[in-house]
Amino acid sequence: MTTELTTEAQTAEPTPAAPAWRLWILLVWHPALGLPVDPVAVLALDDSRQPAERVVRWVPLVYETADPWRERLREATTNEDIERWIQQSGGACSLEPADIPEGALDLTHAADLVLNELLAEVIPALPPRGDG
């Protein structure tokens, strides 16, 4: 009689590769604060796909305010675009990386969770835009 030893690693289900998701909060100039800290959208990319899958979730009621980002996001978004935008940050537009929310089921859900946090916690804490 032969006894086979199995380890936990041999019997465990294979783990799927971690998704190559990246998320950013897109910001514009906030006149009352004098800084590009006004969130207008969440951009999510899945780099594991070619071309990269892109999800954009816009903050409601910021149509004109978000125009600079709407123009930038007309075409497909590449890693080179992100790097260029990071280098150009600090003027009227900026972007900040966001953590992938725990429990996100897919890229769209991750972007929605970040947007929900912005709407519930960040945006209400900002002063009114005012006239600048």
C-alpha positions in Angstrom: 0.0 0.0 0.0 1.4 3.4 -1.0 0.6 6.5 0.9 0.6 9.8 -1.0 1.2 13.0 0.8 -0.5 16.1 -0.5 0.2 19.6 0.5 -2.3 22.4 0.7 -0.7 24.0 -2.3 -1.3 20.9 -4.4 -5.0 20.7 -3.5 -5.9 24.4 -3.4 -7.7 26.0 -6.4 -5.4 28.0 -8.6 -5.6 31.7 -7.8 -6.4 34.0 -10.7 -3.8 36.6 -11.4 -4.4 39.9 -9.7 -6.1 42.3 -12.0 -4.0 45.0 -13.5 -6.4 47.7 -12.5 -5.4 51.3 -11.9 -7.7 54.1 -10.7 -7.3 57.9 -10.7 -9.4 60.7 -9.4 -9.6 63.5 -12.0 -9.4 66.9 -10.5 -9.9 70.5 -11.8 -9.2 73.9 -10.4 -11.2 74.9 -7.4 -11.6 78.7 -7.5 -12.3 79.1 -3.8 -9.2 77.1 -2.8 -6.9 78.1 -5.7 -5.8 74.6 -6.3 -6.7 71.7 -8.6 -8.6 69.7 -5.9 -12.1 69.6 -7.3 -13.0 66.0 -8.2 -14.9 65.7 -11.4 -14.5 62.0 -12.4 -13.0 58.6 -11.6 -10.9 57.0 -14.3 -10.3 53.2 -14.1 -8.0 51.2 -16.5 -7.5 47.5 -16.8 -4.0 47.1 -18.3 -4.3 43.4 -18.7 -6.5 43.9 -21.8 -5.3 45.2 -25.2 -6.3 47.9 -25.7 -6.7 48.7 -22.1 -10.3 48.7 -20.8 -11.4 52.1 -19.6 -14.2 53.1 -17.3 -15.0 56.7 -16.5 -17.5 57.7 -13.9 -18.4 61.4 -13.8 -19.4 63.4 -10.8 -23.0 64.6 -11.4 -23.6 68.2 -12.3 -20.1 69.1 -13.2 -20.5 69.3 -17.0 -18.7 72.6 -17.8 -16.3 72.2 -14.9 -15.2 68.8 -16.2 -14.7 70.0 -19.8 -10.9 69.9 -19.7 -11.0 66.2 -18.8 -13.8 65.4 -21.2 -11.6 66.7 -24.0 -8.6 64.7 -22.9 -10.7 61.5 -22.6 -12.2 61.6 -26.1 -9.9 58.9 -27.4 -8.7 55.7 -25.9 -6.5 56.2 -22.8 -3.0 54.8 -22.8 -0.3 54.5 -20.1 1.6 57.2 -22.0 -1.4 59.6 -21.7 -1.5 59.0 -17.9 2.2 59.6 -17.6 1.9 62.9 -19.6 -1.1 64.0 -17.5 0.9 63.3 -14.3 3.8 65.4 -15.6 1.4 68.2 -16.5 -0.4 68.1 -13.1 -0.6 71.2 -11.0 -2.2 73.6 -13.4 -6.0 73.7 -14.1 -6.1 69.8 -14.1 -4.6 67.2 -12.0 -5.0 63.5 -11.2 -4.4 61.5 -8.1 -4.1 57.7 -7.9 -6.8 56.0 -5.9 -6.6 52.6 -4.2 -8.7 49.7 -5.5 -11.6 49.4 -3.1 -11.8 46.2 -1.1 -14.5 44.0 -2.4 -14.6 45.5 -5.9 -16.1 42.9 -8.2 -14.9 44.3 -11.5 -13.4 47.5 -13.0 -16.8 49.3 -13.2 -17.7 48.4 -9.7 -14.3 49.7 -8.5 -14.8 53.0 -10.2 -18.3 53.2 -8.8 -17.1 52.6 -5.2 -14.5 55.3 -5.5 -17.1 57.8 -6.9 -19.5 56.9 -4.1 -16.7 57.8 -1.6 -16.1 61.1 -3.3 -19.8 61.9 -3.3 -20.3 60.9 0.3 -17.1 62.3 2.0 -14.8 64.4 -0.2 -17.1 66.7 -2.2 -19.3 67.7 0.8 -16.2 68.7 2.7 -15.1 71.2 0.0 -16.2 74.8 0.2 -18.5 76.1 -2.5 -16.7 76.9 -5.8 -17.6 80.5 -5.6 -16.5 82.9 -8.4 -12.7 82.6 -7.7 
